[in-house]
Amino acid sequence: MTEFTITEDFPKSEIEFDLRFSKPEACLDYLFKQKWPDGFVCRKCGHQHCWFSSRKLYICTQCEHQHSLTAGTIMDSSKKPIIYWFKAMWWFTTRRSGVNAVNLKELLGLGSYGTAWTWLQKLRRCTI
Ligand SMILES: [Zn+2]
């Protein structure tokens, strides 16, 4: 499982968050820097060069191992855009009063209560 650590590089307000993570590329860039702070390093062979595929995978130019930034995370295999997950994580970690499934469904415009409930379960497991 990929581990991420919250660093000082964390938005100070919701406005800052919205400005910074309004596009999927910004979210992927953030995950990239968390995973490889000193630049890409292939987990399989240690090579330091990769190319970015149209499927949003980082592929080692030496051994062609495919690296996903979301593999092993709660975002893995999600069909929802990554910006939805980032916003859910923002609300989950910053709202003092907490967020419940009804709130999350309305805040993100998710199609069902069940989806919001599942997302919250995943988020809560991250904090254990
Ligand atoms: Zn490699």
Backbone and ligand atoms as CSV (ligand in chain L), in Angstrom:
chain,resi,resn,atom,element,x,y,z
A,1,MET,N,N,0.847,-1.182,0.000
A,1,MET,CA,C,0.000,0.000,0.000
A,1,MET,C,C,0.886,1.236,0.000
A,2,THR,N,N,0.506,2.201,-0.802
A,2,THR,CA,C,1.238,3.451,-0.882
A,2,THR,C,C,0.893,4.306,0.329
A,3,GLU,N,N,1.905,4.854,0.946
A,3,GLU,CA,C,1.666,5.715,2.098
A,3,GLU,C,C,1.970,7.158,1.745
A,4,PHE,N,N,1.088,8.039,2.149
A,4,PHE,CA,C,1.297,9.460,1.958
A,4,PHE,C,C,1.348,10.118,3.325
A,5,THR,N,N,2.125,11.139,3.428
A,5,THR,CA,C,2.261,11.860,4.672
A,5,THR,C,C,1.851,13.305,4.462
A,6,ILE,N,N,1.022,13.803,5.365
A,6,ILE,CA,C,0.655,15.214,5.271
A,6,ILE,C,C,1.858,16.033,5.685
A,7,THR,N,N,2.244,16.918,4.813
A,7,THR,CA,C,3.422,17.743,5.079
A,7,THR,C,C,2.979,19.186,5.292
A,8,GLU,N,N,3.921,20.051,5.367
A,8,GLU,CA,C,3.608,21.469,5.498
A,8,GLU,C,C,2.970,22.002,4.228
A,9,ASP,N,N,3.100,21.245,3.146
A,9,ASP,CA,C,2.530,21.653,1.871
A,9,ASP,C,C,1.042,21.311,1.857
A,10,PHE,N,N,0.288,21.972,2.727
A,10,PHE,CA,C,-1.130,21.700,2.914
A,10,PHE,C,C,-1.867,23.042,2.891
A,11,PRO,N,N,-2.952,23.156,2.113
A,11,PRO,CA,C,-3.658,24.444,2.022
A,11,PRO,C,C,-4.071,24.970,3.394
A,12,LYS,N,N,-4.010,26.278,3.536
A,12,LYS,CA,C,-4.324,26.903,4.821
A,12,LYS,C,C,-5.809,27.271,4.942
A,13,SER,N,N,-6.525,27.274,3.795
A,13,SER,CA,C,-7.942,27.639,3.814
A,13,SER,C,C,-8.647,26.958,2.650
A,14,GLU,N,N,-9.990,26.973,2.700
A,14,GLU,CA,C,-10.751,26.355,1.616
A,14,GLU,C,C,-10.557,27.112,0.303
A,15,ILE,N,N,-10.423,28.412,0.382
A,15,ILE,CA,C,-10.176,29.189,-0.836
A,15,ILE,C,C,-8.850,28.768,-1.455
A,16,GLU,N,N,-7.829,28.647,-0.611
A,16,GLU,CA,C,-6.527,28.211,-1.116
A,16,GLU,C,C,-6.640,26.810,-1.707
A,17,PHE,N,N,-7.386,25.945,-1.023
A,17,PHE,CA,C,-7.574,24.578,-1.526
A,17,PHE,C,C,-8.233,24.609,-2.900
A,18,ASP,N,N,-9.349,25.350,-3.023
A,18,ASP,CA,C,-10.097,25.403,-4.285
A,18,ASP,C,C,-9.256,25.969,-5.425
A,19,LEU,N,N,-8.469,26.987,-5.124
A,19,LEU,CA,C,-7.626,27.569,-6.160
A,19,LEU,C,C,-6.551,26.576,-6.607
A,20,ARG,N,N,-6.053,25.834,-5.656
A,20,ARG,CA,C,-4.936,24.942,-5.942
A,20,ARG,C,C,-5.348,23.626,-6.595
A,21,PHE,N,N,-6.493,23.070,-6.180
A,21,PHE,CA,C,-6.868,21.733,-6.653
A,21,PHE,C,C,-8.148,21.739,-7.485
A,22,SER,N,N,-8.277,22.706,-8.363
A,22,SER,CA,C,-9.473,22.782,-9.202
A,22,SER,C,C,-9.374,21.899,-10.444
A,23,LYS,N,N,-8.182,21.408,-10.744
A,23,LYS,CA,C,-8.002,20.565,-11.927
A,23,LYS,C,C,-7.323,19.244,-11.538
A,24,PRO,N,N,-7.681,18.150,-12.245
A,24,PRO,CA,C,-7.092,16.843,-11.923
A,24,PRO,C,C,-5.567,16.845,-11.988
A,25,GLU,N,N,-5.008,17.603,-12.909
A,25,GLU,CA,C,-3.548,17.629,-13.058
A,25,GLU,C,C,-2.881,18.129,-11.774
A,26,ALA,N,N,-3.513,19.086,-11.112
A,26,ALA,CA,C,-2.944,19.626,-9.870
A,26,ALA,C,C,-2.963,18.568,-8.770
A,27,CYS,N,N,-4.021,17.766,-8.730
A,27,CYS,CA,C,-4.120,16.702,-7.725
A,27,CYS,C,C,-3.059,15.637,-7.992
A,28,LEU,N,N,-2.911,15.255,-9.258
A,28,LEU,CA,C,-1.907,14.246,-9.602
A,28,LEU,C,C,-0.496,14.765,-9.323
A,29,ASP,N,N,-0.267,16.033,-9.593
A,29,ASP,CA,C,1.037,16.629,-9.321
A,29,ASP,C,C,1.342,16.589,-7.819
A,30,TYR,N,N,0.319,16.875,-7.015
A,30,TYR,CA,C,0.491,16.830,-5.559
A,30,TYR,C,C,0.850,15.404,-5.112
A,31,LEU,N,N,0.105,14.413,-5.629
A,31,LEU,CA,C,0.385,13.020,-5.260
A,31,LEU,C,C,1.782,12.606,-5.717
A,32,PHE,N,N,2.167,13.060,-6.917
A,32,PHE,CA,C,3.495,12.745,-7.437
A,32,PHE,C,C,4.572,13.242,-6.474
A,33,LYS,N,N,4.419,14.478,-6.018
A,33,LYS,CA,C,5.429,15.064,-5.123
A,33,LYS,C,C,5.433,14.394,-3.756
A,34,GLN,N,N,4.286,13.890,-3.327
A,34,GLN,CA,C,4.239,13.165,-2.060
A,34,GLN,C,C,4.907,11.792,-2.194
A,35,LYS,N,N,4.680,11.153,-3.335
A,35,LYS,CA,C,5.217,9.811,-3.549
A,35,LYS,C,C,6.699,9.828,-3.890
A,36,TRP,N,N,7.090,10.787,-4.734
A,36,TRP,CA,C,8.478,10.877,-5.175
A,36,TRP,C,C,8.986,12.297,-4.957
A,37,PRO,N,N,9.251,12.690,-3.717
A,37,PRO,CA,C,9.677,14.077,-3.447
A,37,PRO,C,C,10.977,14.464,-4.146
A,38,ASP,N,N,11.829,13.479,-4.446
A,38,ASP,CA,C,13.094,13.788,-5.113
A,38,ASP,C,C,13.060,13.388,-6.586
A,39,GLY,N,N,11.865,13.195,-7.121
A,39,GLY,CA,C,11.731,12.788,-8.514
A,39,GLY,C,C,11.406,11.310,-8.608
A,40,PHE,N,N,10.950,10.909,-9.774
A,40,PHE,CA,C,10.516,9.526,-9.988
A,40,PHE,C,C,11.633,8.531,-9.699
A,41,VAL,N,N,11.277,7.453,-9.001
A,41,VAL,CA,C,12.175,6.325,-8.803
A,41,VAL,C,C,11.337,5.062,-8.979
A,42,CYS,N,N,11.727,4.222,-9.921
A,42,CYS,CA,C,10.979,2.994,-10.177
A,42,CYS,C,C,11.075,2.070,-8.965
A,43,ARG,N,N,9.926,1.639,-8.513
A,43,ARG,CA,C,9.856,0.752,-7.343
A,43,ARG,C,C,10.478,-0.617,-7.653
A,44,LYS,N,N,10.466,-0.989,-8.921
A,44,LYS,CA,C,10.940,-2.321,-9.297
A,44,LYS,C,C,12.445,-2.363,-9.560
A,45,CYS,N,N,12.957,-1.338,-10.289
A,45,CYS,CA,C,14.370,-1.408,-10.677
A,45,CYS,C,C,15.203,-0.212,-10.204
A,46,GLY,N,N,14.556,0.812,-9.648
A,46,GLY,CA,C,15.308,1.959,-9.142
A,46,GLY,C,C,15.662,2.994,-10.184
A,47,HIS,N,N,15.280,2.753,-11.437
A,47,HIS,CA,C,15.559,3.709,-12.510
A,47,HIS,C,C,14.830,5.027,-12.223
A,48,GLN,N,N,15.390,6.128,-12.716
A,48,GLN,CA,C,14.833,7.430,-12.374
A,48,GLN,C,C,14.173,8.172,-13.537
A,49,HIS,N,N,13.879,7.472,-14.590
A,49,HIS,CA,C,13.215,8.122,-15.724
A,49,HIS,C,C,11.937,7.363,-16.073
A,50,CYS,N,N,10.929,8.135,-16.430
A,50,CYS,CA,C,9.651,7.528,-16.784
A,50,CYS,C,C,8.976,8.371,-17.852
A,51,TRP,N,N,7.937,7.823,-18.401
A,51,TRP,CA,C,7.082,8.613,-19.276
A,51,TRP,C,C,5.663,8.451,-18.772
A,52,PHE,N,N,4.842,9.431,-19.092
A,52,PHE,CA,C,3.472,9.487,-18.597
A,52,PHE,C,C,2.539,9.029,-19.709
A,53,SER,N,N,1.779,7.989,-19.445
A,53,SER,CA,C,0.907,7.437,-20.483
A,53,SER,C,C,-0.441,8.150,-20.519
A,54,SER,N,N,-1.162,7.912,-21.588
A,54,SER,CA,C,-2.502,8.507,-21.714
A,54,SER,C,C,-3.456,7.931,-20.681
A,55,ARG,N,N,-3.124,6.784,-20.104
A,55,ARG,CA,C,-3.952,6.181,-19.050
A,55,ARG,C,C,-3.545,6.692,-17.669
A,56,LYS,N,N,-2.781,7.773,-17.633
A,56,LYS,CA,C,-2.349,8.402,-16.386
A,56,LYS,C,C,-1.480,7.476,-15.534
A,57,LEU,N,N,-0.613,6.740,-16.212
A,57,LEU,CA,C,0.328,5.861,-15.527
A,57,LEU,C,C,1.743,6.350,-15.810
A,58,TYR,N,N,2.631,6.197,-14.821
A,58,TYR,CA,C,4.031,6.518,-14.994
A,58,TYR,C,C,4.729,5.210,-15.327
A,59,ILE,N,N,5.383,5.174,-16.484
A,59,ILE,CA,C,5.992,3.937,-16.957
A,59,ILE,C,C,7.503,4.099,-16.988
A,60,CYS,N,N,8.172,3.218,-16.261
A,60,CYS,CA,C,9.632,3.248,-16.181
A,60,CYS,C,C,10.210,3.031,-17.573
A,61,THR,N,N,11.147,3.890,-17.981
A,61,THR,CA,C,11.728,3.763,-19.318
A,61,THR,C,C,12.712,2.606,-19.400
A,62,GLN,N,N,13.109,2.042,-18.260
A,62,GLN,CA,C,14.057,0.928,-18.293
A,62,GLN,C,C,13.343,-0.423,-18.269
A,63,CYS,N,N,12.476,-0.640,-17.276
A,63,CYS,CA,C,11.834,-1.956,-17.145
A,63,CYS,C,C,10.361,-1.939,-17.544
A,64,GLU,N,N,9.839,-0.764,-17.866
A,64,GLU,CA,C,8.459,-0.577,-18.308
A,64,GLU,C,C,7.410,-0.927,-17.241
A,65,HIS,N,N,7.845,-0.982,-15.975
A,65,HIS,CA,C,6.880,-1.202,-14.896
A,65,HIS,C,C,5.947,0.007,-14.832
A,66,GLN,N,N,4.651,-0.277,-14.638
A,66,GLN,CA,C,3.655,0.796,-14.605
A,66,GLN,C,C,3.363,1.197,-13.165
A,67,HIS,N,N,3.403,2.501,-12.921
A,67,HIS,CA,C,3.135,3.037,-11.591
A,67,HIS,C,C,1.900,3.939,-11.648
A,68,SER,N,N,0.970,3.686,-10.759
A,68,SER,CA,C,-0.207,4.539,-10.653
A,68,SER,C,C,-0.113,5.319,-9.353
A,69,LEU,N,N,-0.470,6.575,-9.402
A,69,LEU,CA,C,-0.415,7.383,-8.182
A,69,LEU,C,C,-1.540,7.030,-7.212
A,70,THR,N,N,-2.606,6.459,-7.731
A,70,THR,CA,C,-3.746,6.167,-6.855
A,70,THR,C,C,-3.835,4.692,-6.466
A,71,ALA,N,N,-3.001,3.840,-7.038
A,71,ALA,CA,C,-3.031,2.417,-6.690
A,71,ALA,C,C,-2.738,2.238,-5.204
A,72,GLY,N,N,-3.540,1.436,-4.562
A,72,GLY,CA,C,-3.327,1.174,-3.141
A,72,GLY,C,C,-3.877,2.254,-2.237
A,73,THR,N,N,-4.522,3.255,-2.814
A,73,THR,CA,C,-5.135,4.314,-2.007
A,73,THR,C,C,-6.657,4.151,-2.047
A,74,ILE,N,N,-7.350,4.968,-1.287
A,74,ILE,CA,C,-8.810,4.897,-1.302
A,74,ILE,C,C,-9.382,5.357,-2.636
A,75,MET,N,N,-8.575,5.978,-3.463
A,75,MET,CA,C,-9.037,6.455,-4.769
A,75,MET,C,C,-8.871,5.408,-5.858
A,76,ASP,N,N,-8.221,4.303,-5.520
A,76,ASP,CA,C,-7.928,3.251,-6.487
A,76,ASP,C,C,-9.216,2.752,-7.138
A,77,SER,N,N,-9.229,2.693,-8.448
A,77,SER,CA,C,-10.346,2.152,-9.250
A,77,SER,C,C,-11.616,2.992,-9.184
A,78,SER,N,N,-11.555,4.167,-8.614
A,78,SER,CA,C,-12.741,5.020,-8.565
A,78,SER,C,C,-13.013,5.626,-9.938
A,79,LYS,N,N,-14.274,5.668,-10.304
A,79,LYS,CA,C,-14.635,6.270,-11.589
A,79,LYS,C,C,-14.850,7.784,-11.462
A,80,LYS,N,N,-14.951,8.262,-10.243
A,80,LYS,CA,C,-15.148,9.696,-10.025
A,80,LYS,C,C,-13.823,10.425,-10.234
A,81,PRO,N,N,-13.884,11.642,-10.757
A,81,PRO,CA,C,-12.656,12.423,-10.944
A,81,PRO,C,C,-11.914,12.617,-9.621
A,82,ILE,N,N,-10.603,12.666,-9.734
A,82,ILE,CA,C,-9.763,12.766,-8.543
A,82,ILE,C,C,-10.060,14.038,-7.749
A,83,ILE,N,N,-10.531,15.094,-8.411
A,83,ILE,CA,C,-10.827,16.324,-7.671
A,83,ILE,C,C,-11.965,16.111,-6.671
A,84,TYR,N,N,-12.880,15.186,-6.943
A,84,TYR,CA,C,-13.937,14.864,-5.988
A,84,TYR,C,C,-13.338,14.259,-4.723
A,85,TRP,N,N,-12.386,13.362,-4.921
A,85,TRP,CA,C,-11.741,12.720,-3.774
A,85,TRP,C,C,-10.952,13.732,-2.947
A,86,PHE,N,N,-10.244,14.616,-3.641
A,86,PHE,CA,C,-9.475,15.623,-2.917
A,86,PHE,C,C,-10.396,16.515,-2.094
A,87,LYS,N,N,-11.536,16.889,-2.695
A,87,LYS,CA,C,-12.468,17.751,-1.964
A,87,LYS,C,C,-13.059,16.991,-0.771
A,88,ALA,N,N,-13.397,15.726,-0.977
A,88,ALA,CA,C,-13.923,14.921,0.132
A,88,ALA,C,C,-12.899,14.819,1.252
A,89,MET,N,N,-11.639,14.617,0.907
A,89,MET,CA,C,-10.584,14.527,1.914
A,89,MET,C,C,-10.409,15.863,2.637
A,90,TRP,N,N,-10.541,16.944,1.878
A,90,TRP,CA,C,-10.426,18.271,2.482
A,90,TRP,C,C,-11.504,18.463,3.537
A,91,TRP,N,N,-12.760,18.191,3.144
A,91,TRP,CA,C,-13.857,18.369,4.094
A,91,TRP,C,C,-13.714,17.423,5.285
A,92,PHE,N,N,-13.351,16.190,4.996
A,92,PHE,CA,C,-13.249,15.184,6.047
A,92,PHE,C,C,-12.194,15.561,7.090
A,93,THR,N,N,-11.107,16.144,6.623
A,93,THR,CA,C,-10.009,16.442,7.552
A,93,THR,C,C,-10.086,17.830,8.174
A,94,THR,N,N,-10.884,18.720,7.610
A,94,THR,CA,C,-10.855,20.093,8.117
A,94,THR,C,C,-12.137,20.554,8.802
A,95,ARG,N,N,-13.244,19.903,8.577
A,95,ARG,CA,C,-14.500,20.354,9.192
A,95,ARG,C,C,-14.554,19.923,10.648
A,96,ARG,N,N,-14.609,20.887,11.515
A,96,ARG,CA,C,-14.633,20.573,12.947
A,96,ARG,C,C,-15.874,19.788,13.337
A,97,SER,N,N,-16.990,20.112,12.702
A,97,SER,CA,C,-18.228,19.420,13.037
A,97,SER,C,C,-18.340,18.074,12.330
A,98,GLY,N,N,-17.355,17.748,11.506
A,98,GLY,CA,C,-17.381,16.479,10.798
A,98,GLY,C,C,-18.259,16.538,9.568
A,99,VAL,N,N,-18.285,15.470,8.851
A,99,VAL,CA,C,-19.119,15.387,7.660
A,99,VAL,C,C,-19.780,14.009,7.673
A,100,ASN,N,N,-21.073,13.982,7.360
A,100,ASN,CA,C,-21.754,12.691,7.286
A,100,ASN,C,C,-22.096,12.398,5.820
A,101,ALA,N,N,-22.664,11.239,5.587
A,101,ALA,CA,C,-22.921,10.808,4.210
A,101,ALA,C,C,-23.906,11.730,3.490
A,102,VAL,N,N,-24.909,12.229,4.213
A,102,VAL,CA,C,-25.870,13.143,3.585
A,102,VAL,C,C,-25.154,14.422,3.161
A,103,ASN,N,N,-24.321,14.960,4.070
A,103,ASN,CA,C,-23.541,16.164,3.742
A,103,ASN,C,C,-22.664,15.926,2.508
A,104,LEU,N,N,-21.940,14.819,2.536
A,104,LEU,CA,C,-20.988,14.534,1.461
A,104,LEU,C,C,-21.701,14.371,0.124
A,105,LYS,N,N,-22.841,13.700,0.146
A,105,LYS,CA,C,-23.631,13.522,-1.084
A,105,LYS,C,C,-24.021,14.883,-1.651
A,106,GLU,N,N,-24.481,15.776,-0.787
A,106,GLU,CA,C,-24.915,17.098,-1.246
A,106,GLU,C,C,-23.735,17.977,-1.648
A,107,LEU,N,N,-22.677,17.953,-0.846
A,107,LEU,CA,C,-21.524,18.805,-1.117
A,107,LEU,C,C,-20.866,18.470,-2.455
A,108,LEU,N,N,-20.763,17.178,-2.759
A,108,LEU,CA,C,-20.089,16.768,-3.987
A,108,LEU,C,C,-21.057,16.527,-5.145
A,109,GLY,N,N,-22.337,16.492,-4.850
A,109,GLY,CA,C,-23.309,16.190,-5.900
A,109,GLY,C,C,-23.225,14.736,-6.330
A,110,LEU,N,N,-22.901,13.861,-5.384
A,110,LEU,CA,C,-22.807,12.435,-5.697
A,110,LEU,C,C,-24.208,11.908,-5.997
A,111,GLY,N,N,-24.278,10.888,-6.829
A,111,GLY,CA,C,-25.573,10.387,-7.267
A,111,GLY,C,C,-26.364,9.649,-6.210
A,112,SER,N,N,-25.664,9.075,-5.248
A,112,SER,CA,C,-26.405,8.273,-4.278
A,112,SER,C,C,-25.831,8.422,-2.872
A,113,TYR,N,N,-26.709,8.178,-1.910
A,113,TYR,CA,C,-26.294,8.162,-0.511
A,113,TYR,C,C,-25.290,7.025,-0.303
A,114,GLY,N,N,-25.518,5.903,-0.968
A,114,GLY,CA,C,-24.638,4.746,-0.810
A,114,GLY,C,C,-23.202,5.044,-1.203
A,115,THR,N,N,-23.025,5.786,-2.281
A,115,THR,CA,C,-21.673,6.165,-2.700
A,115,THR,C,C,-21.024,7.039,-1.644
A,116,ALA,N,N,-21.763,8.014,-1.154
A,116,ALA,CA,C,-21.221,8.917,-0.130
A,116,ALA,C,C,-20.875,8.129,1.135
A,117,TRP,N,N,-21.729,7.201,1.517
A,117,TRP,CA,C,-21.486,6.392,2.719
A,117,TRP,C,C,-20.224,5.551,2.539
A,118,THR,N,N,-20.054,4.951,1.360
A,118,THR,CA,C,-18.866,4.134,1.083
A,118,THR,C,C,-17.603,4.978,1.133
A,119,TRP,N,N,-17.672,6.179,0.564
A,119,TRP,CA,C,-16.505,7.074,0.590
A,119,TRP,C,C,-16.138,7.415,2.027
A,120,LEU,N,N,-17.136,7.702,2.833
A,120,LEU,CA,C,-16.850,8.042,4.230
A,120,LEU,C,C,-16.230,6.865,4.973
A,121,GLN,N,N,-16.706,5.667,4.700
A,121,GLN,CA,C,-16.109,4.487,5.336
A,121,GLN,C,C,-14.626,4.369,4.972
A,122,LYS,N,N,-14.333,4.606,3.693
A,122,LYS,CA,C,-12.930,4.542,3.246
A,122,LYS,C,C,-12.091,5.628,3.937
A,123,LEU,N,N,-12.655,6.833,4.030
A,123,LEU,CA,C,-11.928,7.928,4.666
A,123,LEU,C,C,-11.689,7.635,6.147
A,124,ARG,N,N,-12.692,7.076,6.803
A,124,ARG,CA,C,-12.543,6.790,8.246
A,124,ARG,C,C,-11.492,5.712,8.480
A,125,ARG,N,N,-11.397,4.751,7.574
A,125,ARG,CA,C,-10.388,3.708,7.739
A,125,ARG,C,C,-8.980,4.273,7.621
A,126,CYS,N,N,-8.825,5.372,6.909
A,126,CYS,CA,C,-7.505,6.000,6.755
A,126,CYS,C,C,-7.019,6.619,8.045
A,127,THR,N,N,-7.920,6.948,8.925
A,127,THR,CA,C,-7.523,7.659,10.139
A,127,THR,C,C,-7.276,6.725,11.315
A,128,ILE,N,N,-7.500,5.440,11.102
A,128,ILE,CA,C,-7.312,4.485,12.208
A,128,ILE,C,C,-5.837,4.221,12.409
L,1,ZN,ZN,ZN,11.910,0.196,-13.646
